[in-house]
Amino acid sequence: MGFTHWIAFAVHCKQPQGAILRQVIIVGSGPAGFTAAIYAARANLAPLVIASSVEVGGELMNTTDVENFPGFPEGIQGPELMEKMQAQAERFGAEVVYDDVESLELDGPVKRVTLGNGTVHEASALIFATGSAYRKLGLPSEDRLSGHGVSWCATCDGFFFRDRTIAVVGGGDSAMEEATFLTRFASKVYVIHRKDTLRASKIMQDRAFQNEKIEFIWNAEVIDIQGDGAVTGVVLRDTVDATTRELPLEGLFVAIGNDPRTHLVHDVLELTPEGTIAVQGRSSKTSIEGVFAAGDVIDPSYRQAVTAAASGTVAALDAEHYLAALDEAAPALVEAAEPVA
Protein backbone atom coordinates (compact mmCIF):
# COMPACT_ATOMS: atom_id res chain seq x y z
CA MET A 1 0.00 0.00 0.00
CA GLY A 2 1.48 3.39 -1.03
CA PHE A 3 1.43 6.61 0.97
CA THR A 4 -1.61 7.74 -1.00
CA HIS A 5 -3.55 4.80 0.25
CA TRP A 6 -2.35 5.32 3.82
CA ILE A 7 -3.62 8.91 3.79
CA ALA A 8 -6.90 7.90 2.20
CA PHE A 9 -7.08 5.03 4.68
CA ALA A 10 -6.84 7.50 7.56
CA VAL A 11 -9.79 9.40 6.14
CA HIS A 12 -11.57 6.13 5.52
CA CYS A 13 -11.16 5.01 9.13
CA LYS A 14 -13.11 8.03 10.34
CA GLN A 15 -16.12 6.97 8.27
CA PRO A 16 -18.71 4.24 8.89
CA GLN A 17 -17.02 0.93 8.25
CA GLY A 18 -17.98 -1.92 5.93
CA ALA A 19 -16.31 -0.78 2.72
CA ILE A 20 -12.89 -1.93 1.48
CA LEU A 21 -10.69 0.93 0.32
CA ARG A 22 -9.59 0.28 -3.25
CA GLN A 23 -7.25 2.15 -5.55
CA VAL A 24 -9.67 2.64 -8.43
CA ILE A 25 -13.33 1.96 -9.18
CA ILE A 26 -14.65 1.94 -12.75
CA VAL A 27 -18.34 2.68 -13.28
CA GLY A 28 -19.43 1.24 -16.62
CA SER A 29 -18.85 -1.97 -18.55
CA GLY A 30 -18.71 -0.98 -22.20
CA PRO A 31 -15.57 -0.77 -24.35
CA ALA A 32 -14.30 2.24 -22.39
CA GLY A 33 -14.93 0.68 -18.98
CA PHE A 34 -13.41 -2.71 -19.73
CA THR A 35 -10.42 -1.24 -21.57
CA ALA A 36 -9.77 0.99 -18.57
CA ALA A 37 -10.05 -2.12 -16.41
CA ILE A 38 -7.52 -3.99 -18.55
CA TYR A 39 -4.95 -1.20 -18.26
CA ALA A 40 -5.63 -0.56 -14.58
CA ALA A 41 -5.39 -4.25 -13.74
CA ARG A 42 -2.11 -4.64 -15.63
CA ALA A 43 -0.80 -1.71 -13.57
CA ASN A 44 -1.65 -3.70 -10.41
CA LEU A 45 -4.37 -1.26 -9.38
CA ALA A 46 -6.86 -4.10 -8.77
CA PRO A 47 -9.81 -2.21 -10.28
CA LEU A 48 -13.40 -2.85 -9.30
CA VAL A 49 -15.76 -2.62 -12.28
CA ILE A 50 -19.36 -1.74 -11.48
CA ALA A 51 -21.33 -3.26 -14.35
CA SER A 52 -25.04 -2.75 -14.78
CA SER A 53 -27.36 -5.38 -13.40
CA VAL A 54 -29.12 -5.63 -16.78
CA GLU A 55 -26.98 -3.81 -19.38
CA VAL A 56 -23.51 -5.32 -18.99
CA GLY A 57 -21.39 -4.62 -22.05
CA GLY A 58 -23.02 -1.38 -23.12
CA GLU A 59 -24.54 -0.66 -26.54
CA LEU A 60 -22.44 -3.34 -28.24
CA MET A 61 -24.63 -5.94 -26.59
CA ASN A 62 -27.38 -4.79 -28.99
CA THR A 63 -25.13 -5.04 -32.07
CA THR A 64 -24.82 -8.14 -34.23
CA ASP A 65 -21.74 -8.22 -36.49
CA VAL A 66 -18.97 -5.77 -35.59
CA GLU A 67 -16.69 -5.52 -38.61
CA ASN A 68 -14.80 -2.29 -37.88
CA PHE A 69 -13.04 -3.21 -34.63
CA PRO A 70 -9.33 -3.83 -35.33
CA GLY A 71 -8.07 -7.38 -35.01
CA PHE A 72 -11.16 -9.23 -36.24
CA PRO A 73 -10.90 -9.54 -40.05
CA GLU A 74 -13.92 -11.84 -40.18
CA GLY A 75 -15.93 -9.62 -37.86
CA ILE A 76 -17.20 -10.47 -34.40
CA GLN A 77 -20.55 -10.39 -32.67
CA GLY A 78 -20.99 -7.43 -30.32
CA PRO A 79 -21.76 -9.54 -27.24
CA GLU A 80 -18.79 -11.83 -27.97
CA LEU A 81 -16.45 -8.84 -28.24
CA MET A 82 -17.58 -7.57 -24.85
CA GLU A 83 -17.23 -11.03 -23.31
CA LYS A 84 -13.62 -11.13 -24.54
CA MET A 85 -12.91 -7.67 -23.14
CA GLN A 86 -14.32 -8.66 -19.77
CA ALA A 87 -12.36 -11.92 -19.74
CA GLN A 88 -9.16 -10.04 -20.55
CA ALA A 89 -9.76 -7.56 -17.71
CA GLU A 90 -10.53 -10.37 -15.25
CA ARG A 91 -7.45 -12.29 -16.36
CA PHE A 92 -5.28 -9.45 -15.03
CA GLY A 93 -7.18 -9.17 -11.77
CA ALA A 94 -10.15 -6.86 -12.35
CA GLU A 95 -13.22 -7.62 -10.24
CA VAL A 96 -16.68 -7.18 -11.77
CA VAL A 97 -19.81 -6.49 -9.74
CA TYR A 98 -23.22 -6.79 -11.40
CA ASP A 99 -25.34 -4.06 -9.86
CA ASP A 100 -26.48 -0.53 -10.55
CA VAL A 101 -25.00 2.56 -8.93
CA GLU A 102 -27.47 4.32 -6.68
CA SER A 103 -25.34 7.32 -5.73
CA LEU A 104 -21.82 8.74 -5.83
CA GLU A 105 -19.83 10.81 -3.33
CA LEU A 106 -16.88 12.26 -5.23
CA ASP A 107 -15.56 15.09 -3.06
CA GLY A 108 -12.50 14.49 -0.91
CA PRO A 109 -9.70 11.91 -1.16
CA VAL A 110 -12.04 8.92 -0.90
CA LYS A 111 -14.65 8.34 -3.61
CA ARG A 112 -17.74 6.43 -2.47
CA VAL A 113 -20.06 4.40 -4.66
CA THR A 114 -23.35 3.14 -3.24
CA LEU A 115 -25.01 0.31 -5.13
CA GLY A 116 -28.67 -0.58 -5.47
CA ASN A 117 -28.30 -3.37 -2.92
CA GLY A 118 -26.93 -0.93 -0.35
CA THR A 119 -23.29 -1.98 -0.60
CA VAL A 120 -20.77 0.87 -0.40
CA HIS A 121 -17.44 0.70 -2.26
CA GLU A 122 -14.63 3.19 -1.75
CA ALA A 123 -11.53 4.08 -3.74
CA SER A 124 -8.89 6.77 -4.12
CA ALA A 125 -9.76 7.29 -7.81
CA LEU A 126 -12.84 6.75 -9.92
CA ILE A 127 -13.33 6.33 -13.67
CA PHE A 128 -16.79 7.18 -14.98
CA ALA A 129 -17.54 5.32 -18.22
CA THR A 130 -21.32 4.95 -18.35
CA GLY A 131 -21.63 5.61 -22.10
CA SER A 132 -24.60 7.07 -23.89
CA ALA A 133 -27.98 5.76 -24.90
CA TYR A 134 -29.52 6.11 -28.34
CA ARG A 135 -32.86 7.85 -28.14
CA LYS A 136 -35.58 5.46 -29.20
CA LEU A 137 -38.96 5.92 -30.83
CA GLY A 138 -40.61 4.13 -27.92
CA LEU A 139 -42.38 1.50 -30.01
CA PRO A 140 -42.70 -2.13 -28.84
CA SER A 141 -41.70 -3.31 -32.33
CA GLU A 142 -38.52 -1.24 -32.12
CA ASP A 143 -36.91 -3.45 -29.50
CA ARG A 144 -38.35 -6.63 -30.99
CA LEU A 145 -36.70 -5.94 -34.36
CA SER A 146 -33.46 -4.54 -32.97
CA GLY A 147 -30.66 -6.27 -34.87
CA HIS A 148 -33.16 -7.51 -37.44
CA GLY A 149 -33.48 -4.38 -39.53
CA VAL A 150 -33.76 -1.73 -36.83
CA SER A 151 -30.52 0.05 -35.98
CA TRP A 152 -29.28 3.21 -34.27
CA CYS A 153 -25.83 3.27 -35.89
CA ALA A 154 -25.27 3.59 -39.63
CA THR A 155 -21.50 3.31 -39.28
CA CYS A 156 -21.93 0.04 -37.40
CA ASP A 157 -24.61 -1.62 -39.53
CA GLY A 158 -24.85 0.19 -42.86
CA PHE A 159 -22.83 -2.45 -44.71
CA PHE A 160 -25.55 -5.04 -44.14
CA PHE A 161 -28.10 -3.05 -46.14
CA ARG A 162 -26.39 -3.11 -49.50
CA ASP A 163 -28.84 -2.64 -52.40
CA ARG A 164 -31.81 -2.38 -50.03
CA THR A 165 -34.50 0.22 -49.45
CA ILE A 166 -34.18 1.75 -46.01
CA ALA A 167 -35.22 4.82 -44.04
CA VAL A 168 -33.66 7.17 -41.51
CA VAL A 169 -35.81 8.84 -38.85
CA GLY A 170 -34.68 12.29 -37.75
CA GLY A 171 -34.04 15.84 -38.88
CA GLY A 172 -30.75 16.87 -37.29
CA ASP A 173 -27.13 16.69 -38.34
CA SER A 174 -26.77 13.10 -37.20
CA ALA A 175 -29.77 12.03 -39.29
CA MET A 176 -28.40 13.78 -42.40
CA GLU A 177 -24.97 12.27 -41.80
CA GLU A 178 -26.43 8.80 -41.37
CA ALA A 179 -28.64 9.11 -44.46
CA THR A 180 -25.76 10.35 -46.61
CA PHE A 181 -23.47 7.61 -45.33
CA LEU A 182 -26.08 4.91 -45.98
CA THR A 183 -26.32 5.86 -49.66
CA ARG A 184 -22.96 4.13 -50.06
CA PHE A 185 -24.76 0.85 -49.55
CA ALA A 186 -28.53 1.17 -49.93
CA SER A 187 -30.30 1.61 -53.25
CA LYS A 188 -32.82 4.02 -51.71
CA VAL A 189 -32.83 6.02 -48.47
CA TYR A 190 -35.94 7.77 -47.17
CA VAL A 191 -35.56 10.46 -44.53
CA ILE A 192 -38.66 10.59 -42.31
CA HIS A 193 -39.12 13.83 -40.39
CA ARG A 194 -42.05 14.96 -38.26
CA LYS A 195 -41.80 18.57 -39.47
CA ASP A 196 -41.47 20.31 -42.83
CA THR A 197 -38.07 21.84 -42.05
CA LEU A 198 -34.84 20.30 -40.79
CA ARG A 199 -32.84 21.14 -37.69
CA ALA A 200 -29.62 20.13 -39.44
CA SER A 201 -26.96 22.65 -40.42
CA LYS A 202 -27.18 24.05 -43.94
CA ILE A 203 -24.14 22.17 -45.19
CA MET A 204 -25.55 18.85 -43.98
CA GLN A 205 -28.95 19.64 -45.49
CA ASP A 206 -27.39 20.55 -48.83
CA ARG A 207 -25.47 17.28 -48.99
CA ALA A 208 -28.63 15.31 -48.35
CA PHE A 209 -30.78 17.32 -50.77
CA GLN A 210 -28.22 16.87 -53.54
CA ASN A 211 -28.00 13.11 -53.12
CA GLU A 212 -30.14 11.35 -55.72
CA LYS A 213 -30.62 8.29 -53.52
CA ILE A 214 -32.25 10.28 -50.71
CA GLU A 215 -35.96 11.13 -50.67
CA PHE A 216 -37.58 13.15 -47.89
CA ILE A 217 -40.92 12.34 -46.29
CA TRP A 218 -42.10 15.45 -44.46
CA ASN A 219 -44.60 15.86 -41.64
CA ALA A 220 -44.60 12.17 -40.80
CA GLU A 221 -43.87 10.05 -37.75
CA VAL A 222 -43.34 6.31 -37.42
CA ILE A 223 -46.07 4.74 -35.32
CA ASP A 224 -45.28 1.09 -36.00
CA ILE A 225 -42.52 -1.06 -37.49
CA GLN A 226 -43.73 -4.03 -39.49
CA GLY A 227 -42.17 -7.47 -39.82
CA ASP A 228 -41.81 -10.69 -37.87
CA GLY A 229 -38.23 -11.91 -38.20
CA ALA A 230 -37.07 -8.82 -40.09
CA VAL A 231 -38.25 -5.33 -40.97
CA THR A 232 -40.66 -5.24 -43.92
CA GLY A 233 -42.00 -1.71 -43.57
CA VAL A 234 -43.30 1.03 -41.31
CA VAL A 235 -46.62 2.69 -40.64
CA LEU A 236 -46.48 6.49 -40.93
CA ARG A 237 -48.86 9.03 -39.45
CA ASP A 238 -49.15 12.47 -40.99
CA THR A 239 -48.46 15.07 -38.28
CA VAL A 240 -50.78 17.57 -40.01
CA ASP A 241 -53.96 15.63 -40.84
CA ALA A 242 -53.33 12.41 -38.81
CA THR A 243 -53.82 10.13 -41.82
CA THR A 244 -51.77 6.93 -41.90
CA ARG A 245 -50.05 4.98 -44.62
CA GLU A 246 -47.61 2.10 -45.00
CA LEU A 247 -44.11 2.39 -46.41
CA PRO A 248 -42.33 -0.82 -47.50
CA LEU A 249 -38.76 -0.96 -46.15
CA GLU A 250 -35.99 -3.44 -45.45
CA GLY A 251 -34.30 -1.43 -42.75
CA LEU A 252 -34.91 1.46 -40.35
CA PHE A 253 -32.24 3.66 -38.77
CA VAL A 254 -33.29 5.80 -35.83
CA ALA A 255 -31.23 9.00 -35.60
CA ILE A 256 -33.09 11.25 -33.20
CA GLY A 257 -30.14 11.87 -30.91
CA ASN A 258 -28.10 10.40 -28.07
CA ASP A 259 -28.24 11.05 -24.38
CA PRO A 260 -25.01 10.64 -22.40
CA ARG A 261 -25.67 8.74 -19.20
CA THR A 262 -24.76 11.52 -16.78
CA HIS A 263 -27.72 11.44 -14.39
CA LEU A 264 -25.48 10.30 -11.52
CA VAL A 265 -23.18 13.31 -11.85
CA HIS A 266 -25.57 16.14 -12.72
CA ASP A 267 -24.68 19.15 -10.53
CA VAL A 268 -21.56 17.26 -9.43
CA LEU A 269 -19.24 17.23 -12.45
CA GLU A 270 -18.94 20.01 -14.99
CA LEU A 271 -20.81 19.20 -18.21
CA THR A 272 -20.40 20.54 -21.75
CA PRO A 273 -23.19 22.30 -23.70
CA GLU A 274 -23.79 18.95 -25.45
CA GLY A 275 -24.48 17.34 -22.07
CA THR A 276 -21.32 15.23 -21.97
CA ILE A 277 -18.85 15.31 -19.09
CA ALA A 278 -16.26 18.06 -19.55
CA VAL A 279 -12.63 16.91 -19.50
CA GLN A 280 -9.36 18.82 -19.69
CA GLY A 281 -8.02 18.86 -23.24
CA ARG A 282 -7.29 15.38 -24.56
CA SER A 283 -7.12 13.94 -21.04
CA SER A 284 -9.84 12.22 -19.03
CA LYS A 285 -9.55 14.60 -16.06
CA THR A 286 -12.90 15.98 -14.93
CA SER A 287 -13.69 19.01 -12.77
CA ILE A 288 -13.07 16.96 -9.60
CA GLU A 289 -9.59 15.77 -8.71
CA GLY A 290 -9.29 12.00 -8.78
CA VAL A 291 -12.36 11.53 -10.98
CA PHE A 292 -11.84 10.60 -14.62
CA ALA A 293 -14.29 10.03 -17.47
CA ALA A 294 -14.08 7.99 -20.66
CA GLY A 295 -16.03 6.77 -23.65
CA ASP A 296 -19.30 8.04 -25.08
CA VAL A 297 -20.08 9.93 -21.87
CA ILE A 298 -17.41 12.48 -22.93
CA ASP A 299 -17.82 12.09 -26.71
CA PRO A 300 -20.66 13.94 -28.49
CA SER A 301 -19.31 13.20 -31.98
CA TYR A 302 -17.79 9.82 -32.78
CA ARG A 303 -19.38 7.21 -30.49
CA GLN A 304 -17.47 4.23 -31.86
CA ALA A 305 -16.34 1.17 -29.94
CA VAL A 306 -12.72 1.72 -30.89
CA THR A 307 -12.71 5.40 -29.87
CA ALA A 308 -14.39 4.49 -26.58
CA ALA A 309 -11.74 1.83 -25.96
CA ALA A 310 -8.96 4.34 -26.66
CA SER A 311 -10.62 6.78 -24.27
CA GLY A 312 -10.68 4.07 -21.60
CA THR A 313 -6.94 3.65 -22.05
CA VAL A 314 -6.41 7.38 -21.45
CA ALA A 315 -8.54 7.28 -18.30
CA ALA A 316 -6.65 4.32 -16.83
CA LEU A 317 -3.29 5.94 -17.51
CA ASP A 318 -4.48 9.26 -16.07
CA ALA A 319 -5.72 7.49 -12.94
CA GLU A 320 -2.44 5.59 -12.62
CA HIS A 321 -0.43 8.82 -12.91
CA TYR A 322 -2.73 10.55 -10.42
CA LEU A 323 -2.23 7.84 -7.82
CA ALA A 324 1.52 7.76 -8.42
CA ALA A 325 1.77 11.53 -8.00
CA LEU A 326 -0.10 11.36 -4.71
CA ASP A 327 2.24 8.64 -3.51
CA GLU A 328 5.23 10.85 -4.32
CA ALA A 329 3.70 13.81 -2.49
CA ALA A 330 2.55 11.83 0.53
CA PRO A 331 5.84 11.88 2.58
CA ALA A 332 5.86 15.68 2.55
CA LEU A 333 2.21 15.76 3.56
CA VAL A 334 2.84 13.35 6.41
CA GLU A 335 5.85 15.38 7.61
CA ALA A 336 3.85 18.60 7.46
CA ALA A 337 1.08 17.02 9.49
CA GLU A 338 3.41 15.94 12.32
CA PRO A 339 3.27 18.17 15.43
CA VAL A 340 6.23 20.44 16.08
CA ALA A 341 8.17 19.47 19.19
C-alpha positions in Angstrom: 0.0 0.0 0.0 1.5 3.4 -1.0 1.4 6.6 1.0 -1.6 7.7 -1.0 -3.5 4.8 0.2 -2.4 5.3 3.8 -3.6 8.9 3.8 -6.9 7.9 2.2 -7.1 5.0 4.7 -6.8 7.5 7.6 -9.8 9.4 6.1 -11.6 6.1 5.5 -11.2 5.0 9.1 -13.1 8.0 10.3 -16.1 7.0 8.3 -18.7 4.2 8.9 -17.0 0.9 8.2 -18.0 -1.9 5.9 -16.3 -0.8 2.7 -12.9 -1.9 1.5 -10.7 0.9 0.3 -9.6 0.3 -3.3 -7.3 2.1 -5.5 -9.7 2.6 -8.4 -13.3 2.0 -9.2 -14.6 1.9 -12.8 -18.3 2.7 -13.3 -19.4 1.2 -16.6 -18.8 -2.0 -18.5 -18.7 -1.0 -22.2 -15.6 -0.8 -24.4 -14.3 2.2 -22.4 -14.9 0.7 -19.0 -13.4 -2.7 -19.7 -10.4 -1.2 -21.6 -9.8 1.0 -18.6 -10.1 -2.1 -16.4 -7.5 -4.0 -18.5 -5.0 -1.2 -18.3 -5.6 -0.6 -14.6 -5.4 -4.2 -13.7 -2.1 -4.6 -15.6 -0.8 -1.7 -13.6 -1.6 -3.7 -10.4 -4.4 -1.3 -9.4 -6.9 -4.1 -8.8 -9.8 -2.2 -10.3 -13.4 -2.9 -9.3 -15.8 -2.6 -12.3 -19.4 -1.7 -11.5 -21.3 -3.3 -14.3 -25.0 -2.8 -14.8 -27.4 -5.4 -13.4 -29.1 -5.6 -16.8 -27.0 -3.8 -19.4 -23.5 -5.3 -19.0 -21.4 -4.6 -22.1 -23.0 -1.4 -23.1 -24.5 -0.7 -26.5 -22.4 -3.3 -28.2 -24.6 -5.9 -26.6 -27.4 -4.8 -29.0 -25.1 -5.0 -32.1 -24.8 -8.1 -34.2 -21.7 -8.2 -36.5 -19.0 -5.8 -35.6 -16.7 -5.5 -38.6 -14.8 -2.3 -37.9 -13.0 -3.2 -34.6 -9.3 -3.8 -35.3 -8.1 -7.4 -35.0 -11.2 -9.2 -36.2 -10.9 -9.5 -40.0 -13.9 -11.8 -40.2 -15.9 -9.6 -37.9 -17.2 -10.5 -34.4 -20.6 -10.4 -32.7 -21.0 -7.4 -30.3 -21.8 -9.5 -27.2 -18.8 -11.8 -28.0 -16.4 -8.8 -28.2 -17.6 -7.6 -24.9 -17.2 -11.0 -23.3 -13.6 -11.1 -24.5 -12.9 -7.7 -23.1 -14.3 -8.7 -19.8 -12.4 -11.9 -19.7 -9.2 -10.0 -20.5 -9.8 -7.6 -17.7 -10.5 -10.4 -15.2 -7.4 -12.3 -16.4 -5.3 -9.5 -15.0 -7.2 -9.2 -11.8 -10.1 -6.9 -12.3 -13.2 -7.6 -10.2 -16.7 -7.2 -11.8 -19.8 -6.5 -9.7 -23.2 -6.8 -11.4 -25.3 -4.1 -9.9 -26.5 -0.5 -10.5 -25.0 2.6 -8.9 -27.5 4.3 -6.7 -25.3 7.3 -5.7 -21.8 8.7 -5.8 -19.8 10.8 -3.3 -16.9 12.3 -5.2 -15.6 15.1 -3.1 -12.5 14.5 -0.9 -9.7 11.9 -1.2 -12.0 8.9 -0.9 -14.7 8.3 -3.6 -17.7 6.4 -2.5 -20.1 4.4 -4.7 -23.3 3.1 -3.2 -25.0 0.3 -5.1 -28.7 -0.6 -5.5 -28.3 -3.4 -2.9 -26.9 -0.9 -0.3 -23.3 -2.0 -0.6 -20.8 0.9 -0.4 -17.4 0.7 -2.3 -14.6 3.2 -1.7 -11.5 4.1 -3.7 -8.9 6.8 -4.1 -9.8 7.3 -7.8 -12.8 6.7 -9.9 -13.3 6.3 -13.7 -16.8 7.2 -15.0 -17.5 5.3 -18.2 -21.3 5.0 -18.4 -21.6 5.6 -22.1 -24.6 7.1 -23.9 -28.0 5.8 -24.9 -29.5 6.1 -28.3 -32.9 7.8 -28.1 -35.6 5.5 -29.2 -39.0 5.9 -30.8 -40.6 4.1 -27.9 -42.4 1.5 -30.0 -42.7 -2.1 -28.8 -41.7 -3.3 -32.3 -38.5 -1.2 -32.1 -36.9 -3.4 -29.5 -38.3 -6.6 -31.0 -36.7 -5.9 -34.4 -33.5 -4.5 -33.0 -30.7 -6.3 -34.9 -33.2 -7.5 -37.4 -33.5 -4.4 -39.5 -33.8 -1.7 -36.8 -30.5 0.0 -36.0 -29.3 3.2 -34.3 -25.8 3.3 -35.9 -25.3 3.6 -39.6 -21.5 3.3 -39.3 -21.9 0.0 -37.4 -24.6 -1.6 -39.5 -24.9 0.2 -42.9 -22.8 -2.4 -44.7 -25.5 -5.0 -44.1 -28.1 -3.0 -46.1 -26.4 -3.1 -49.5 -28.8 -2.6 -52.4 -31.8 -2.4 -50.0 -34.5 0.2 -49.5 -34.2 1.8 -46.0 -35.2 4.8 -44.0 -33.7 7.2 -41.5 -35.8 8.8 -38.8 -34.7 12.3 -37.8 -34.0 15.8 -38.9 -30.8 16.9 -37.3 -27.1 16.7 -38.3 -26.8 13.1 -37.2 -29.8 12.0 -39.3 -28.4 13.8 -42.4 -25.0 12.3 -41.8 -26.4 8.8 -41.4 -28.6 9.1 -44.5 -25.8 10.3 -46.6 -23.5 7.6 -45.3 -26.1 4.9 -46.0 -26.3 5.9 -49.7 -23.0 4.1 -50.1 -24.8 0.9 -49.5 -28.5 1.2 -49.9 -30.3 1.6 -53.2 -32.8 4.0 -51.7 -32.8 6.0 -48.5 -35.9 7.8 -47.2 -35.6 10.5 -44.5 -38.7 10.6 -42.3 -39.1 13.8 -40.4 -42.0 15.0 -38.3 -41.8 18.6 -39.5 -41.5 20.3 -42.8 -38.1 21.8 -42.1 -34.8 20.3 -40.8 -32.8 21.1 -37.7 -29.6 20.1 -39.4 -27.0 22.7 -40.4 -27.2 24.1 -43.9 -24.1 22.2 -45.2 -25.6 18.9 -44.0 -28.9 19.6 -45.5 -27.4 20.5 -48.8 -25.5 17.3 -49.0 -28.6 15.3 -48.4 -30.8 17.3 -50.8 -28.2 16.9 -53.5 -28.0 13.1 -53.1 -30.1 11.4 -55.7 -30.6 8.3 -53.5 -32.3 10.3 -50.7 -36.0 11.1 -50.7 -37.6 13.2 -47.9 -40.9 12.3 -46.3 -42.1 15.4 -44.5 -44.6 15.9 -41.6 -44.6 12.2 -40.8 -43.9 10.0 -37.8 -43.3 6.3 -37.4 -46.1 4.7 -35.3 -45.3 1.1 -36.0 -42.5 -1.1 -37.5 -43.7 -4.0 -39.5 -42.2 -7.5 -39.8 -41.8 -10.7 -37.9 -38.2 -11.9 -38.2 -37.1 -8.8 -40.1 -38.3 -5.3 -41.0 -40.7 -5.2 -43.9 -42.0 -1.7 -43.6 -43.3 1.0 -41.3 -46.6 2.7 -40.6 -46.5 6.5 -40.9 -48.9 9.0 -39.5 -49.1 12.5 -41.0 -48.5 15.1 -38.3 -50.8 17.6 -40.0 -54.0 15.6 -40.8 -53.3 12.4 -38.8 -53.8 10.1 -41.8 -51.8 6.9 -41.9 -50.1 5.0 -44.6 -47.6 2.1 -45.0 -44.1 2.4 -46.4 -42.3 -0.8 -47.5 -38.8 -1.0 -46.2 -36.0 -3.4 -45.5 -34.3 -1.4 -42.8 -34.9 1.5 -40.4 -32.2 3.7 -38.8 -33.3 5.8 -35.8 -31.2 9.0 -35.6 -33.1 11.3 -33.2 -30.1 11.9 -30.9 -28.1 10.4 -28.1 -28.2 11.1 -24.4 -25.0 10.6 -22.4 -25.7 8.7 -19.2 -24.8 11.5 -16.8 -27.7 11.4 -14.4 -25.5 10.3 -11.5 -23.2 13.3 -11.9 -25.6 16.1 -12.7 -24.7 19.1 -10.5 -21.6 17.3 -9.4 -19.2 17.2 -12.4 -18.9 20.0 -15.0 -20.8 19.2 -18.2 -20.4 20.5 -21.8 -23.2 22.3 -23.7 -23.8 18.9 -25.4 -24.5 17.3 -22.1 -21.3 15.2 -22.0 -18.8 15.3 -19.1 -16.3 18.1 -19.5 -12.6 16.9 -19.5 -9.4 18.8 -19.7 -8.0 18.9 -23.2 -7.3 15.4 -24.6 -7.1 13.9 -21.0 -9.8 12.2 -19.0 -9.6 14.6 -16.1 -12.9 16.0 -14.9 -13.7 19.0 -12.8 -13.1 17.0 -9.6 -9.6 15.8 -8.7 -9.3 12.0 -8.8 -12.4 11.5 -11.0 -11.8 10.6 -14.6 -14.3 10.0 -17.5 -14.1 8.0 -20.7 -16.0 6.8 -23.7 -19.3 8.0 -25.1 -20.1 9.9 -21.9 -17.4 12.5 -22.9 -17.8 12.1 -26.7 -20.7 13.9 -28.5 -19.3 13.2 -32.0 -17.8 9.8 -32.8 -19.4 7.2 -30.5 -17.5 4.2 -31.9 -16.3 1.2 -29.9 -12.7 1.7 -30.9 -12.7 5.4 -29.9 -14.4 4.5 -26.6 -11.7 1.8 -26.0 -9.0 4.3 -26.7 -10.6 6.8 -24.3 -10.7 4.1 -21.6 -6.9 3.6 -22.1 -6.4 7.4 -21.5 -8.5 7.3 -18.3 -6.7 4.3 -16.8 -3.3 5.9 -17.5 -4.5 9.3 -16.1 -5.7 7.5 -12.9 -2.4 5.6 -12.6 -0.4 8.8 -12.9 -2.7 10.6 -10.4 -2.2 7.8 -7.8 1.5 7.8 -8.4 1.8 11.5 -8.0 -0.1 11.4 -4.7 2.2 8.6 -3.5 5.2 10.9 -4.3 3.7 13.8 -2.5 2.6 11.8 0.5 5.8 11.9 2.6 5.9 15.7 2.6 2.2 15.8 3.6 2.8 13.4 6.4 5.9 15.4 7.6 3.9 18.6 7.5 1.1 17.0 9.5 3.4 15.9 12.3 3.3 18.2 15.4 6.2 20.4 16.1 8.2 19.5 19.2 
